[in-house]
Amino acid sequence: MRKLAALIAFLLLFQNCSTVPITGRQRVNVVSDEQILPASFAQYDGFLKEHTLSKNAKMTQEIKTVGKRISASVDRFMRNNGMMAEANSYKWEFNLVEDKNVNAWCLPGGKVVFYTGILPVCANTNGVAAVMGHEIAHAFAKHGQERMTTSYGQQLGGIAVALGTSGQNTETQMLWNNIYGLGSQVGMLAYSRTHETEADKLGMVFMIMAGYEPEEAINVWIRMGEQSTQASPPEFLSTHPSNETRIANLRAYLPTAKINAEKYGIMK
């Protein structure tokens, strides 16, 4: 009975398939906006209370201006493609915080933070747009919700392995649990790299739609590689593609990004 229940839960999980707009990638997501957005917005508010906003008025304004332009393009795309409810659910907000870490992120629902440490990598307005497009793309493609869904699937897989080996001796059970744990972890890393690659591509499309120069997305990752002082782990053990892989992927995707931006509406 327990095996049947686990199997049913596993099958229900993978029945919730949908397609990421523009890229066409199939995704599995059982986490609704109603479930995740209130927590996301609360987390963002909590983060801002615990961190210092940048006093650089010029760069703060640039982050907000670029964010508004790109999010407006994304909003227009959603409303023109029957995604009204999703468009209404986003509460876009853009802030620059004082932090030397080279980082930026966007929570589900459109809450974006840039760290001052990433500004030298951005280098210019188009560079800011490249990073902004990438982060907004994570929210647009619902990568956060998808990662939560995958985590549920990973837990269900562990239960299935435990149930399937329940009649075996302890050593056999431990062996299969270790094999599953290692395999699923490597699989999750590959999944994360898929999200990063998709956000790079979508971000390039979005920055073109908003009127920015897409070639700068390639230059951002060139600068990122030049400033990196630490040796990176093998790509298959990393959550992100290597800088070299990202540069090659973006160069190859640039013509398609321009076609997609034209197709879905460049801001005039």
C-alpha positions as CSV (number, residue, x, y, z in Angstrom):
1,M,0.0,0.0,0.0
2,R,2.9,2.4,0.9
3,K,4.6,1.6,-2.5
4,L,1.3,2.3,-4.3
5,A,0.9,5.6,-2.5
6,A,4.5,6.7,-3.3
7,L,4.0,5.7,-7.0
8,I,0.7,7.7,-7.2
9,A,2.4,10.8,-5.7
10,F,5.3,10.5,-8.1
11,L,3.0,10.2,-11.1
12,L,0.9,13.2,-10.0
13,L,4.0,15.2,-9.6
14,F,5.0,14.7,-13.2
15,Q,1.6,15.2,-14.6
16,N,1.9,18.9,-13.9
17,C,3.9,19.7,-17.0
18,S,4.0,23.1,-18.8
19,T,6.1,24.9,-21.3
20,V,8.4,27.8,-20.7
21,P,7.4,30.6,-23.1
22,I,9.9,31.6,-25.8
23,T,12.4,28.7,-25.1
24,G,9.7,26.0,-25.3
25,R,11.4,23.9,-22.6
26,Q,9.1,21.4,-20.8
27,R,9.0,22.0,-17.1
28,V,7.3,20.3,-14.1
29,N,5.8,22.6,-11.4
30,V,3.3,21.8,-8.7
31,V,4.0,25.0,-6.7
32,S,1.4,27.7,-7.3
33,D,2.0,31.5,-7.1
34,E,-0.5,31.6,-4.2
35,Q,1.8,29.2,-2.3
36,I,5.1,30.9,-2.9
37,L,4.6,34.6,-3.5
38,P,3.6,35.8,0.0
39,A,6.7,34.1,1.4
40,S,8.8,35.5,-1.4
41,F,7.6,39.1,-0.7
42,A,8.1,38.7,3.0
43,Q,11.6,37.4,2.5
44,Y,12.5,40.3,0.3
45,D,11.2,42.8,2.9
46,G,13.2,41.1,5.6
47,F,16.3,41.2,3.5
48,L,16.0,44.9,2.9
49,K,15.6,45.6,6.6
50,E,18.8,43.7,7.4
51,H,21.0,45.3,4.6
52,T,22.1,48.8,3.8
53,L,20.8,50.3,0.6
54,S,23.4,52.0,-1.6
55,K,23.8,55.7,-1.2
56,N,25.0,56.0,-4.8
57,A,21.9,57.8,-6.1
58,K,23.1,57.7,-9.8
59,M,23.6,53.9,-9.8
60,T,20.5,53.2,-7.7
61,Q,18.4,55.2,-10.3
62,E,20.0,53.3,-13.1
63,I,19.2,49.9,-11.6
64,K,15.6,51.0,-11.1
65,T,15.3,52.5,-14.6
66,V,16.7,49.5,-16.3
67,G,14.6,47.2,-14.2
68,K,11.4,49.1,-15.0
69,R,12.2,49.0,-18.8
70,I,12.9,45.3,-18.9
71,S,10.0,44.3,-16.6
72,A,7.7,46.5,-18.8
73,S,8.7,44.5,-21.8
74,V,8.1,41.2,-20.0
75,D,4.8,42.5,-18.8
76,R,3.8,43.4,-22.3
77,F,4.8,40.0,-23.6
78,M,2.7,38.2,-21.0
79,R,-0.4,40.4,-21.6
80,N,-0.1,39.9,-25.3
81,N,0.2,36.1,-24.9
82,G,-2.7,35.3,-22.7
83,M,-0.8,35.4,-19.4
84,M,-2.9,38.1,-17.7
85,A,-3.1,36.4,-14.3
86,E,0.6,35.9,-14.2
87,A,1.3,39.4,-15.3
88,N,-0.9,40.7,-12.5
89,S,0.9,38.6,-9.9
90,Y,4.3,40.2,-10.3
91,K,5.1,43.1,-7.9
92,W,8.3,44.4,-9.5
93,E,10.8,46.1,-7.3
94,F,14.5,46.9,-7.8
95,N,17.1,47.8,-5.2
96,L,20.9,48.3,-5.0
97,V,22.5,47.3,-1.7
98,E,26.0,48.0,-0.3
99,D,27.7,44.6,-0.5
100,K,31.1,43.7,-2.1
101,N,29.9,40.3,-3.2
102,V,29.6,40.0,-7.0
103,N,25.9,39.0,-7.0
104,A,22.4,39.9,-8.1
105,W,19.1,37.9,-7.7
106,C,15.4,38.0,-8.3
107,L,12.9,36.3,-6.1
108,P,9.6,34.8,-7.4
109,G,7.2,37.6,-8.1
110,G,9.8,40.1,-9.4
111,K,11.7,41.3,-6.4
112,V,15.3,42.2,-7.6
113,V,18.4,43.0,-5.7
114,F,21.8,44.1,-7.2
115,Y,24.9,44.2,-5.0
116,T,27.3,47.0,-5.5
117,G,30.0,44.4,-6.0
118,I,28.6,43.4,-9.4
119,L,28.6,46.9,-10.8
120,P,32.3,46.8,-12.1
121,V,31.3,43.6,-14.0
122,C,28.3,45.3,-15.4
123,A,30.5,48.2,-16.4
124,N,27.8,50.2,-18.3
125,T,24.1,50.5,-18.7
126,N,23.9,47.7,-21.3
127,G,25.8,45.5,-18.8
128,V,23.3,46.3,-16.1
129,A,20.5,45.3,-18.6
130,A,22.2,42.0,-19.3
131,V,22.3,41.1,-15.6
132,M,18.8,42.5,-15.0
133,G,17.4,40.5,-17.9
134,H,19.0,37.3,-16.6
135,E,17.6,37.8,-13.1
136,I,14.1,38.8,-14.3
137,A,14.2,35.7,-16.6
138,H,14.5,33.4,-13.5
139,A,11.2,34.8,-12.1
140,F,9.5,34.8,-15.6
141,A,10.4,31.1,-16.1
142,K,9.4,30.3,-12.5
143,H,12.7,28.6,-11.8
144,G,12.2,29.0,-8.1
145,Q,8.9,27.1,-8.2
146,E,10.5,24.5,-10.4
147,R,13.4,23.9,-8.0
148,M,10.9,23.4,-5.2
149,T,9.0,20.9,-7.3
150,T,12.2,19.1,-8.1
151,S,13.1,18.9,-4.5
152,Y,9.7,17.3,-3.8
153,G,10.5,14.8,-6.6
154,Q,13.9,14.1,-5.1
155,Q,12.3,13.3,-1.7
156,L,9.7,11.0,-3.4
157,G,12.5,9.2,-5.2
158,G,14.3,8.6,-2.0
159,I,11.1,7.2,-0.5
160,A,10.7,4.9,-3.5
161,V,14.3,3.6,-3.2
162,A,13.7,3.0,0.6
163,L,10.5,1.1,-0.1
164,G,12.0,-0.8,-3.0
165,T,14.9,-2.1,-0.9
166,S,12.9,-2.6,2.3
167,G,13.3,-6.4,2.0
168,Q,17.0,-6.3,1.5
169,N,19.8,-6.5,4.1
170,T,21.1,-3.3,5.7
171,E,24.3,-3.1,3.6
172,T,22.3,-3.4,0.3
173,Q,19.8,-0.7,1.5
174,M,22.7,1.7,2.4
175,L,24.4,1.0,-1.0
176,W,21.3,1.9,-3.0
177,N,20.5,4.9,-0.8
178,N,24.1,6.2,-1.4
179,I,23.9,5.6,-5.1
180,Y,20.5,7.4,-5.3
181,G,21.8,10.3,-3.1
182,L,24.9,10.9,-5.3
183,G,23.0,10.5,-8.6
184,S,20.2,12.8,-7.6
185,Q,22.6,15.5,-6.3
186,V,24.5,15.5,-9.6
187,G,21.2,15.6,-11.4
188,M,20.0,18.6,-9.4
189,L,23.2,20.4,-10.3
190,A,22.6,19.8,-14.0
191,Y,19.1,21.0,-13.5
192,S,20.4,24.3,-12.0
193,R,22.7,24.7,-14.9
194,T,19.8,24.3,-17.3
195,H,18.0,27.1,-15.5
196,E,21.1,29.4,-15.7
197,T,21.4,28.7,-19.4
198,E,17.7,29.4,-20.0
199,A,17.9,32.6,-18.0
200,D,20.9,33.7,-20.1
201,K,18.9,33.2,-23.3
202,L,15.7,34.7,-22.1
203,G,17.5,37.6,-20.5
204,M,19.2,38.4,-23.8
205,V,15.8,38.4,-25.5
206,F,14.3,40.7,-22.8
207,M,17.1,43.2,-23.0
208,I,16.7,43.5,-26.8
209,M,12.9,43.9,-26.3
210,A,13.7,46.8,-23.9
211,G,16.0,48.5,-26.4
212,Y,19.5,47.5,-25.0
213,E,22.5,46.1,-26.9
214,P,22.6,42.3,-26.5
215,E,26.3,41.9,-27.3
216,E,27.0,43.3,-23.9
217,A,25.6,40.1,-22.3
218,I,28.6,38.3,-23.8
219,N,31.0,41.0,-22.5
220,V,29.6,40.7,-19.0
221,W,30.7,37.1,-18.8
222,I,34.1,37.9,-20.4
223,R,34.6,40.4,-17.6
224,M,33.3,37.9,-15.0
225,G,35.9,35.4,-16.1
226,E,38.7,38.0,-16.1
227,Q,38.0,39.1,-12.6
228,S,37.6,35.5,-11.2
229,T,40.6,34.6,-8.9
230,Q,39.4,31.3,-7.6
231,A,39.6,27.9,-9.4
232,S,36.2,26.7,-10.4
233,P,35.0,23.1,-9.8
234,P,34.4,20.8,-12.7
235,E,31.3,22.0,-14.5
236,F,29.3,18.9,-13.8
237,L,29.7,19.5,-10.1
238,S,28.7,23.2,-10.3
239,T,25.3,24.9,-10.1
240,H,26.3,27.3,-12.9
241,P,27.8,26.7,-16.4
242,S,31.4,27.8,-16.7
243,N,32.1,31.4,-18.0
244,E,33.5,29.9,-21.2
245,T,30.3,27.8,-21.8
246,R,28.1,30.8,-21.1
247,I,30.0,33.0,-23.5
248,A,29.9,30.4,-26.3
249,N,26.2,29.7,-25.7
250,L,25.3,33.4,-25.8
251,R,27.3,34.0,-29.0
252,A,25.6,31.1,-30.6
253,Y,22.1,32.3,-29.4
254,L,22.5,35.9,-30.3
255,P,20.9,35.6,-33.8
256,T,18.0,33.7,-32.4
257,A,17.6,36.2,-29.6
258,K,17.3,39.0,-32.1
259,I,14.7,37.0,-34.1
260,N,12.7,36.3,-30.9
261,A,12.8,39.9,-29.7
262,E,11.6,41.0,-33.1
263,K,8.8,38.4,-33.0
264,Y,7.6,39.3,-29.6
265,G,8.0,43.1,-29.9
266,I,11.0,45.4,-29.5
267,M,10.2,48.5,-27.5
268,K,10.1,51.5,-29.8
